[in-house]
């Protein structure tokens, strides 16, 4: 059975990391690229093989690797779980990961630390695979922490720049704040269920009644971990700053994979959430609020990557909304389609930045359509997909979430659609300002405009294809489809579906909702076109004064400043005071005392070395007398 | 042998101790290197005297055999000591040991 070899899937990137990490300096860039991409490709092939196996027999298999922890009655084994959810994530991670690795060969070609980049990327894929393959919460946690580490390493890849280092620190520290909740959740799980293995925990959990306090506590603590990793309110501010890293990093980690770890975790623990309806409400509420909040910020950003970053936060909010209203399959579906078009958007943005000799401000772009034909076309496809226009991928996944939201709470549906409109508007604003109209950059930049190399454009084209057809994995019944994904993932969510009050929308209502949404989106796109193409409005320069509302939103609602005031400055002050008093006065004096004491003692001892022979003989005599007396008495 | 028996062993001990102490004081307080060597010899001979006295007292020849060893060692040591003394004299034109204080601090 191919599933027995599932352990090879994370091992390939690990070997890639070791080889490139240890010997990268001695290998040529071509070889590093082949090893880096090749390891992910092998994992992709194996994942595909296992996927077809799982598709055929629909079972969940646990593959034990070794006994990991054995402390008294607490024993955890390092095992992998091969089931529909993990294998789907395997395909997303290795598939999109492979394309991004190939893209990086071209993008990072001129960077002197080329080998280090691929080593870190491979290490990241290793940890992410561990995260989704683990069959218990602790293996997931190892992967969870590992991807946080690699995120730090890759955001601060160009470590000579202090600002980038600060961004990397911010990401890591905020992740750790969330991780505290996660750890507490795992501890509570162990106390309640006596185990951390998914199978054992979930089997016991399904016999619990709904609404118990301990279940609410566990799910909320796990959700805190998810907000940190998946950048929801209040722990989202690290993601826009993480754009300091190279663009392939933004694509892989902060769009397609790491940030989806929170959704994976909640989808995996779906039974726990179904048994705590209050938590689901909170998850949905926070997700929806984040989706809208981030979308409004994205409306006014002028850095191409920052718009995409806030878009990611917003789309992650949609996924959490999906999880909160019980659309588990829809949320996972959206993870998949989002991975395709968001990775594509970031890679295409990277292509644009590359062509513009490092420029990232969209106010200085424009008219790039004729200079970068492949980039332009793929970016357009991704923008249409994210806006949710059928039959492109984003439509099906987003609509499934919105349909469930409508069943759950009509006001939530309304806000969700509002968010979709904002999404369409800011994405098309980005597209129009970058590719349409006249070129607004410098003459020097215009001379260097060039379409990117094949290693960069081929992944773009493949991702564009996936963005077009990706939605067909989940065609709902209303269109006569069989919703392959729902069927495939049904064993994972079976316990939840059984417990949840699943009201079903009539086909006509569903079609009407879809129709309303699509029409509203098209109207929004027309509005954006009018604004940015017909009227050729360009966002004002930073020095121009704008009305207070716009100014607040442009400055991201001053949330970073708020956090600085509430958390960072007091802790800095406290740390300064502790340093001045306890560190310098108390601890240093105690430690220095020992040094001074030794110095003083040796100074005294030195006085014996007088240099006079007579004195030495005298000392000998004294010594002999002392020995004599010791012997006698 | 009766003349030796007639003297009490304590007197030998006393004499030996006094000679030894004079030797020690000589080593400690005299500045002339030759005198110091002579005092060392005095100490050694005091010990020899005691060994011989007790060898006769216990009728054990081991003490006298040990005295031979001590005399040999004393002779060798004096040879080396005088050689060092001559080297010092050649370098400092004096036998005063207070001049040899270059190893201080």
Contacts between the chains, C-beta under 8 A, distances in Angstrom:
chain1	res1	chain2	res2	distance
A	606	B	105	6.9
A	609	B	103	7.0
A	609	B	104	6.4
A	609	B	105	6.4
A	610	B	101	7.4
A	610	B	104	5.4
A	611	B	100	7.9
A	611	B	101	4.0
A	611	B	102	6.5
A	611	B	103	4.4
A	611	B	104	2.7
A	611	B	105	7.2
A	612	B	98	6.8
A	612	B	100	7.9
A	612	B	101	5.4
A	612	B	104	7.4
A	613	B	97	4.7
A	613	B	98	8.0
A	613	B	100	5.4
A	613	B	101	8.0
A	614	B	28	6.8
A	614	B	31	7.8
A	614	B	97	6.3
A	614	B	98	7.0
A	617	B	27	5.7
A	617	B	28	6.2
A	618	B	28	5.6
A	621	B	24	6.1
A	621	B	27	7.7
A	621	B	28	6.6
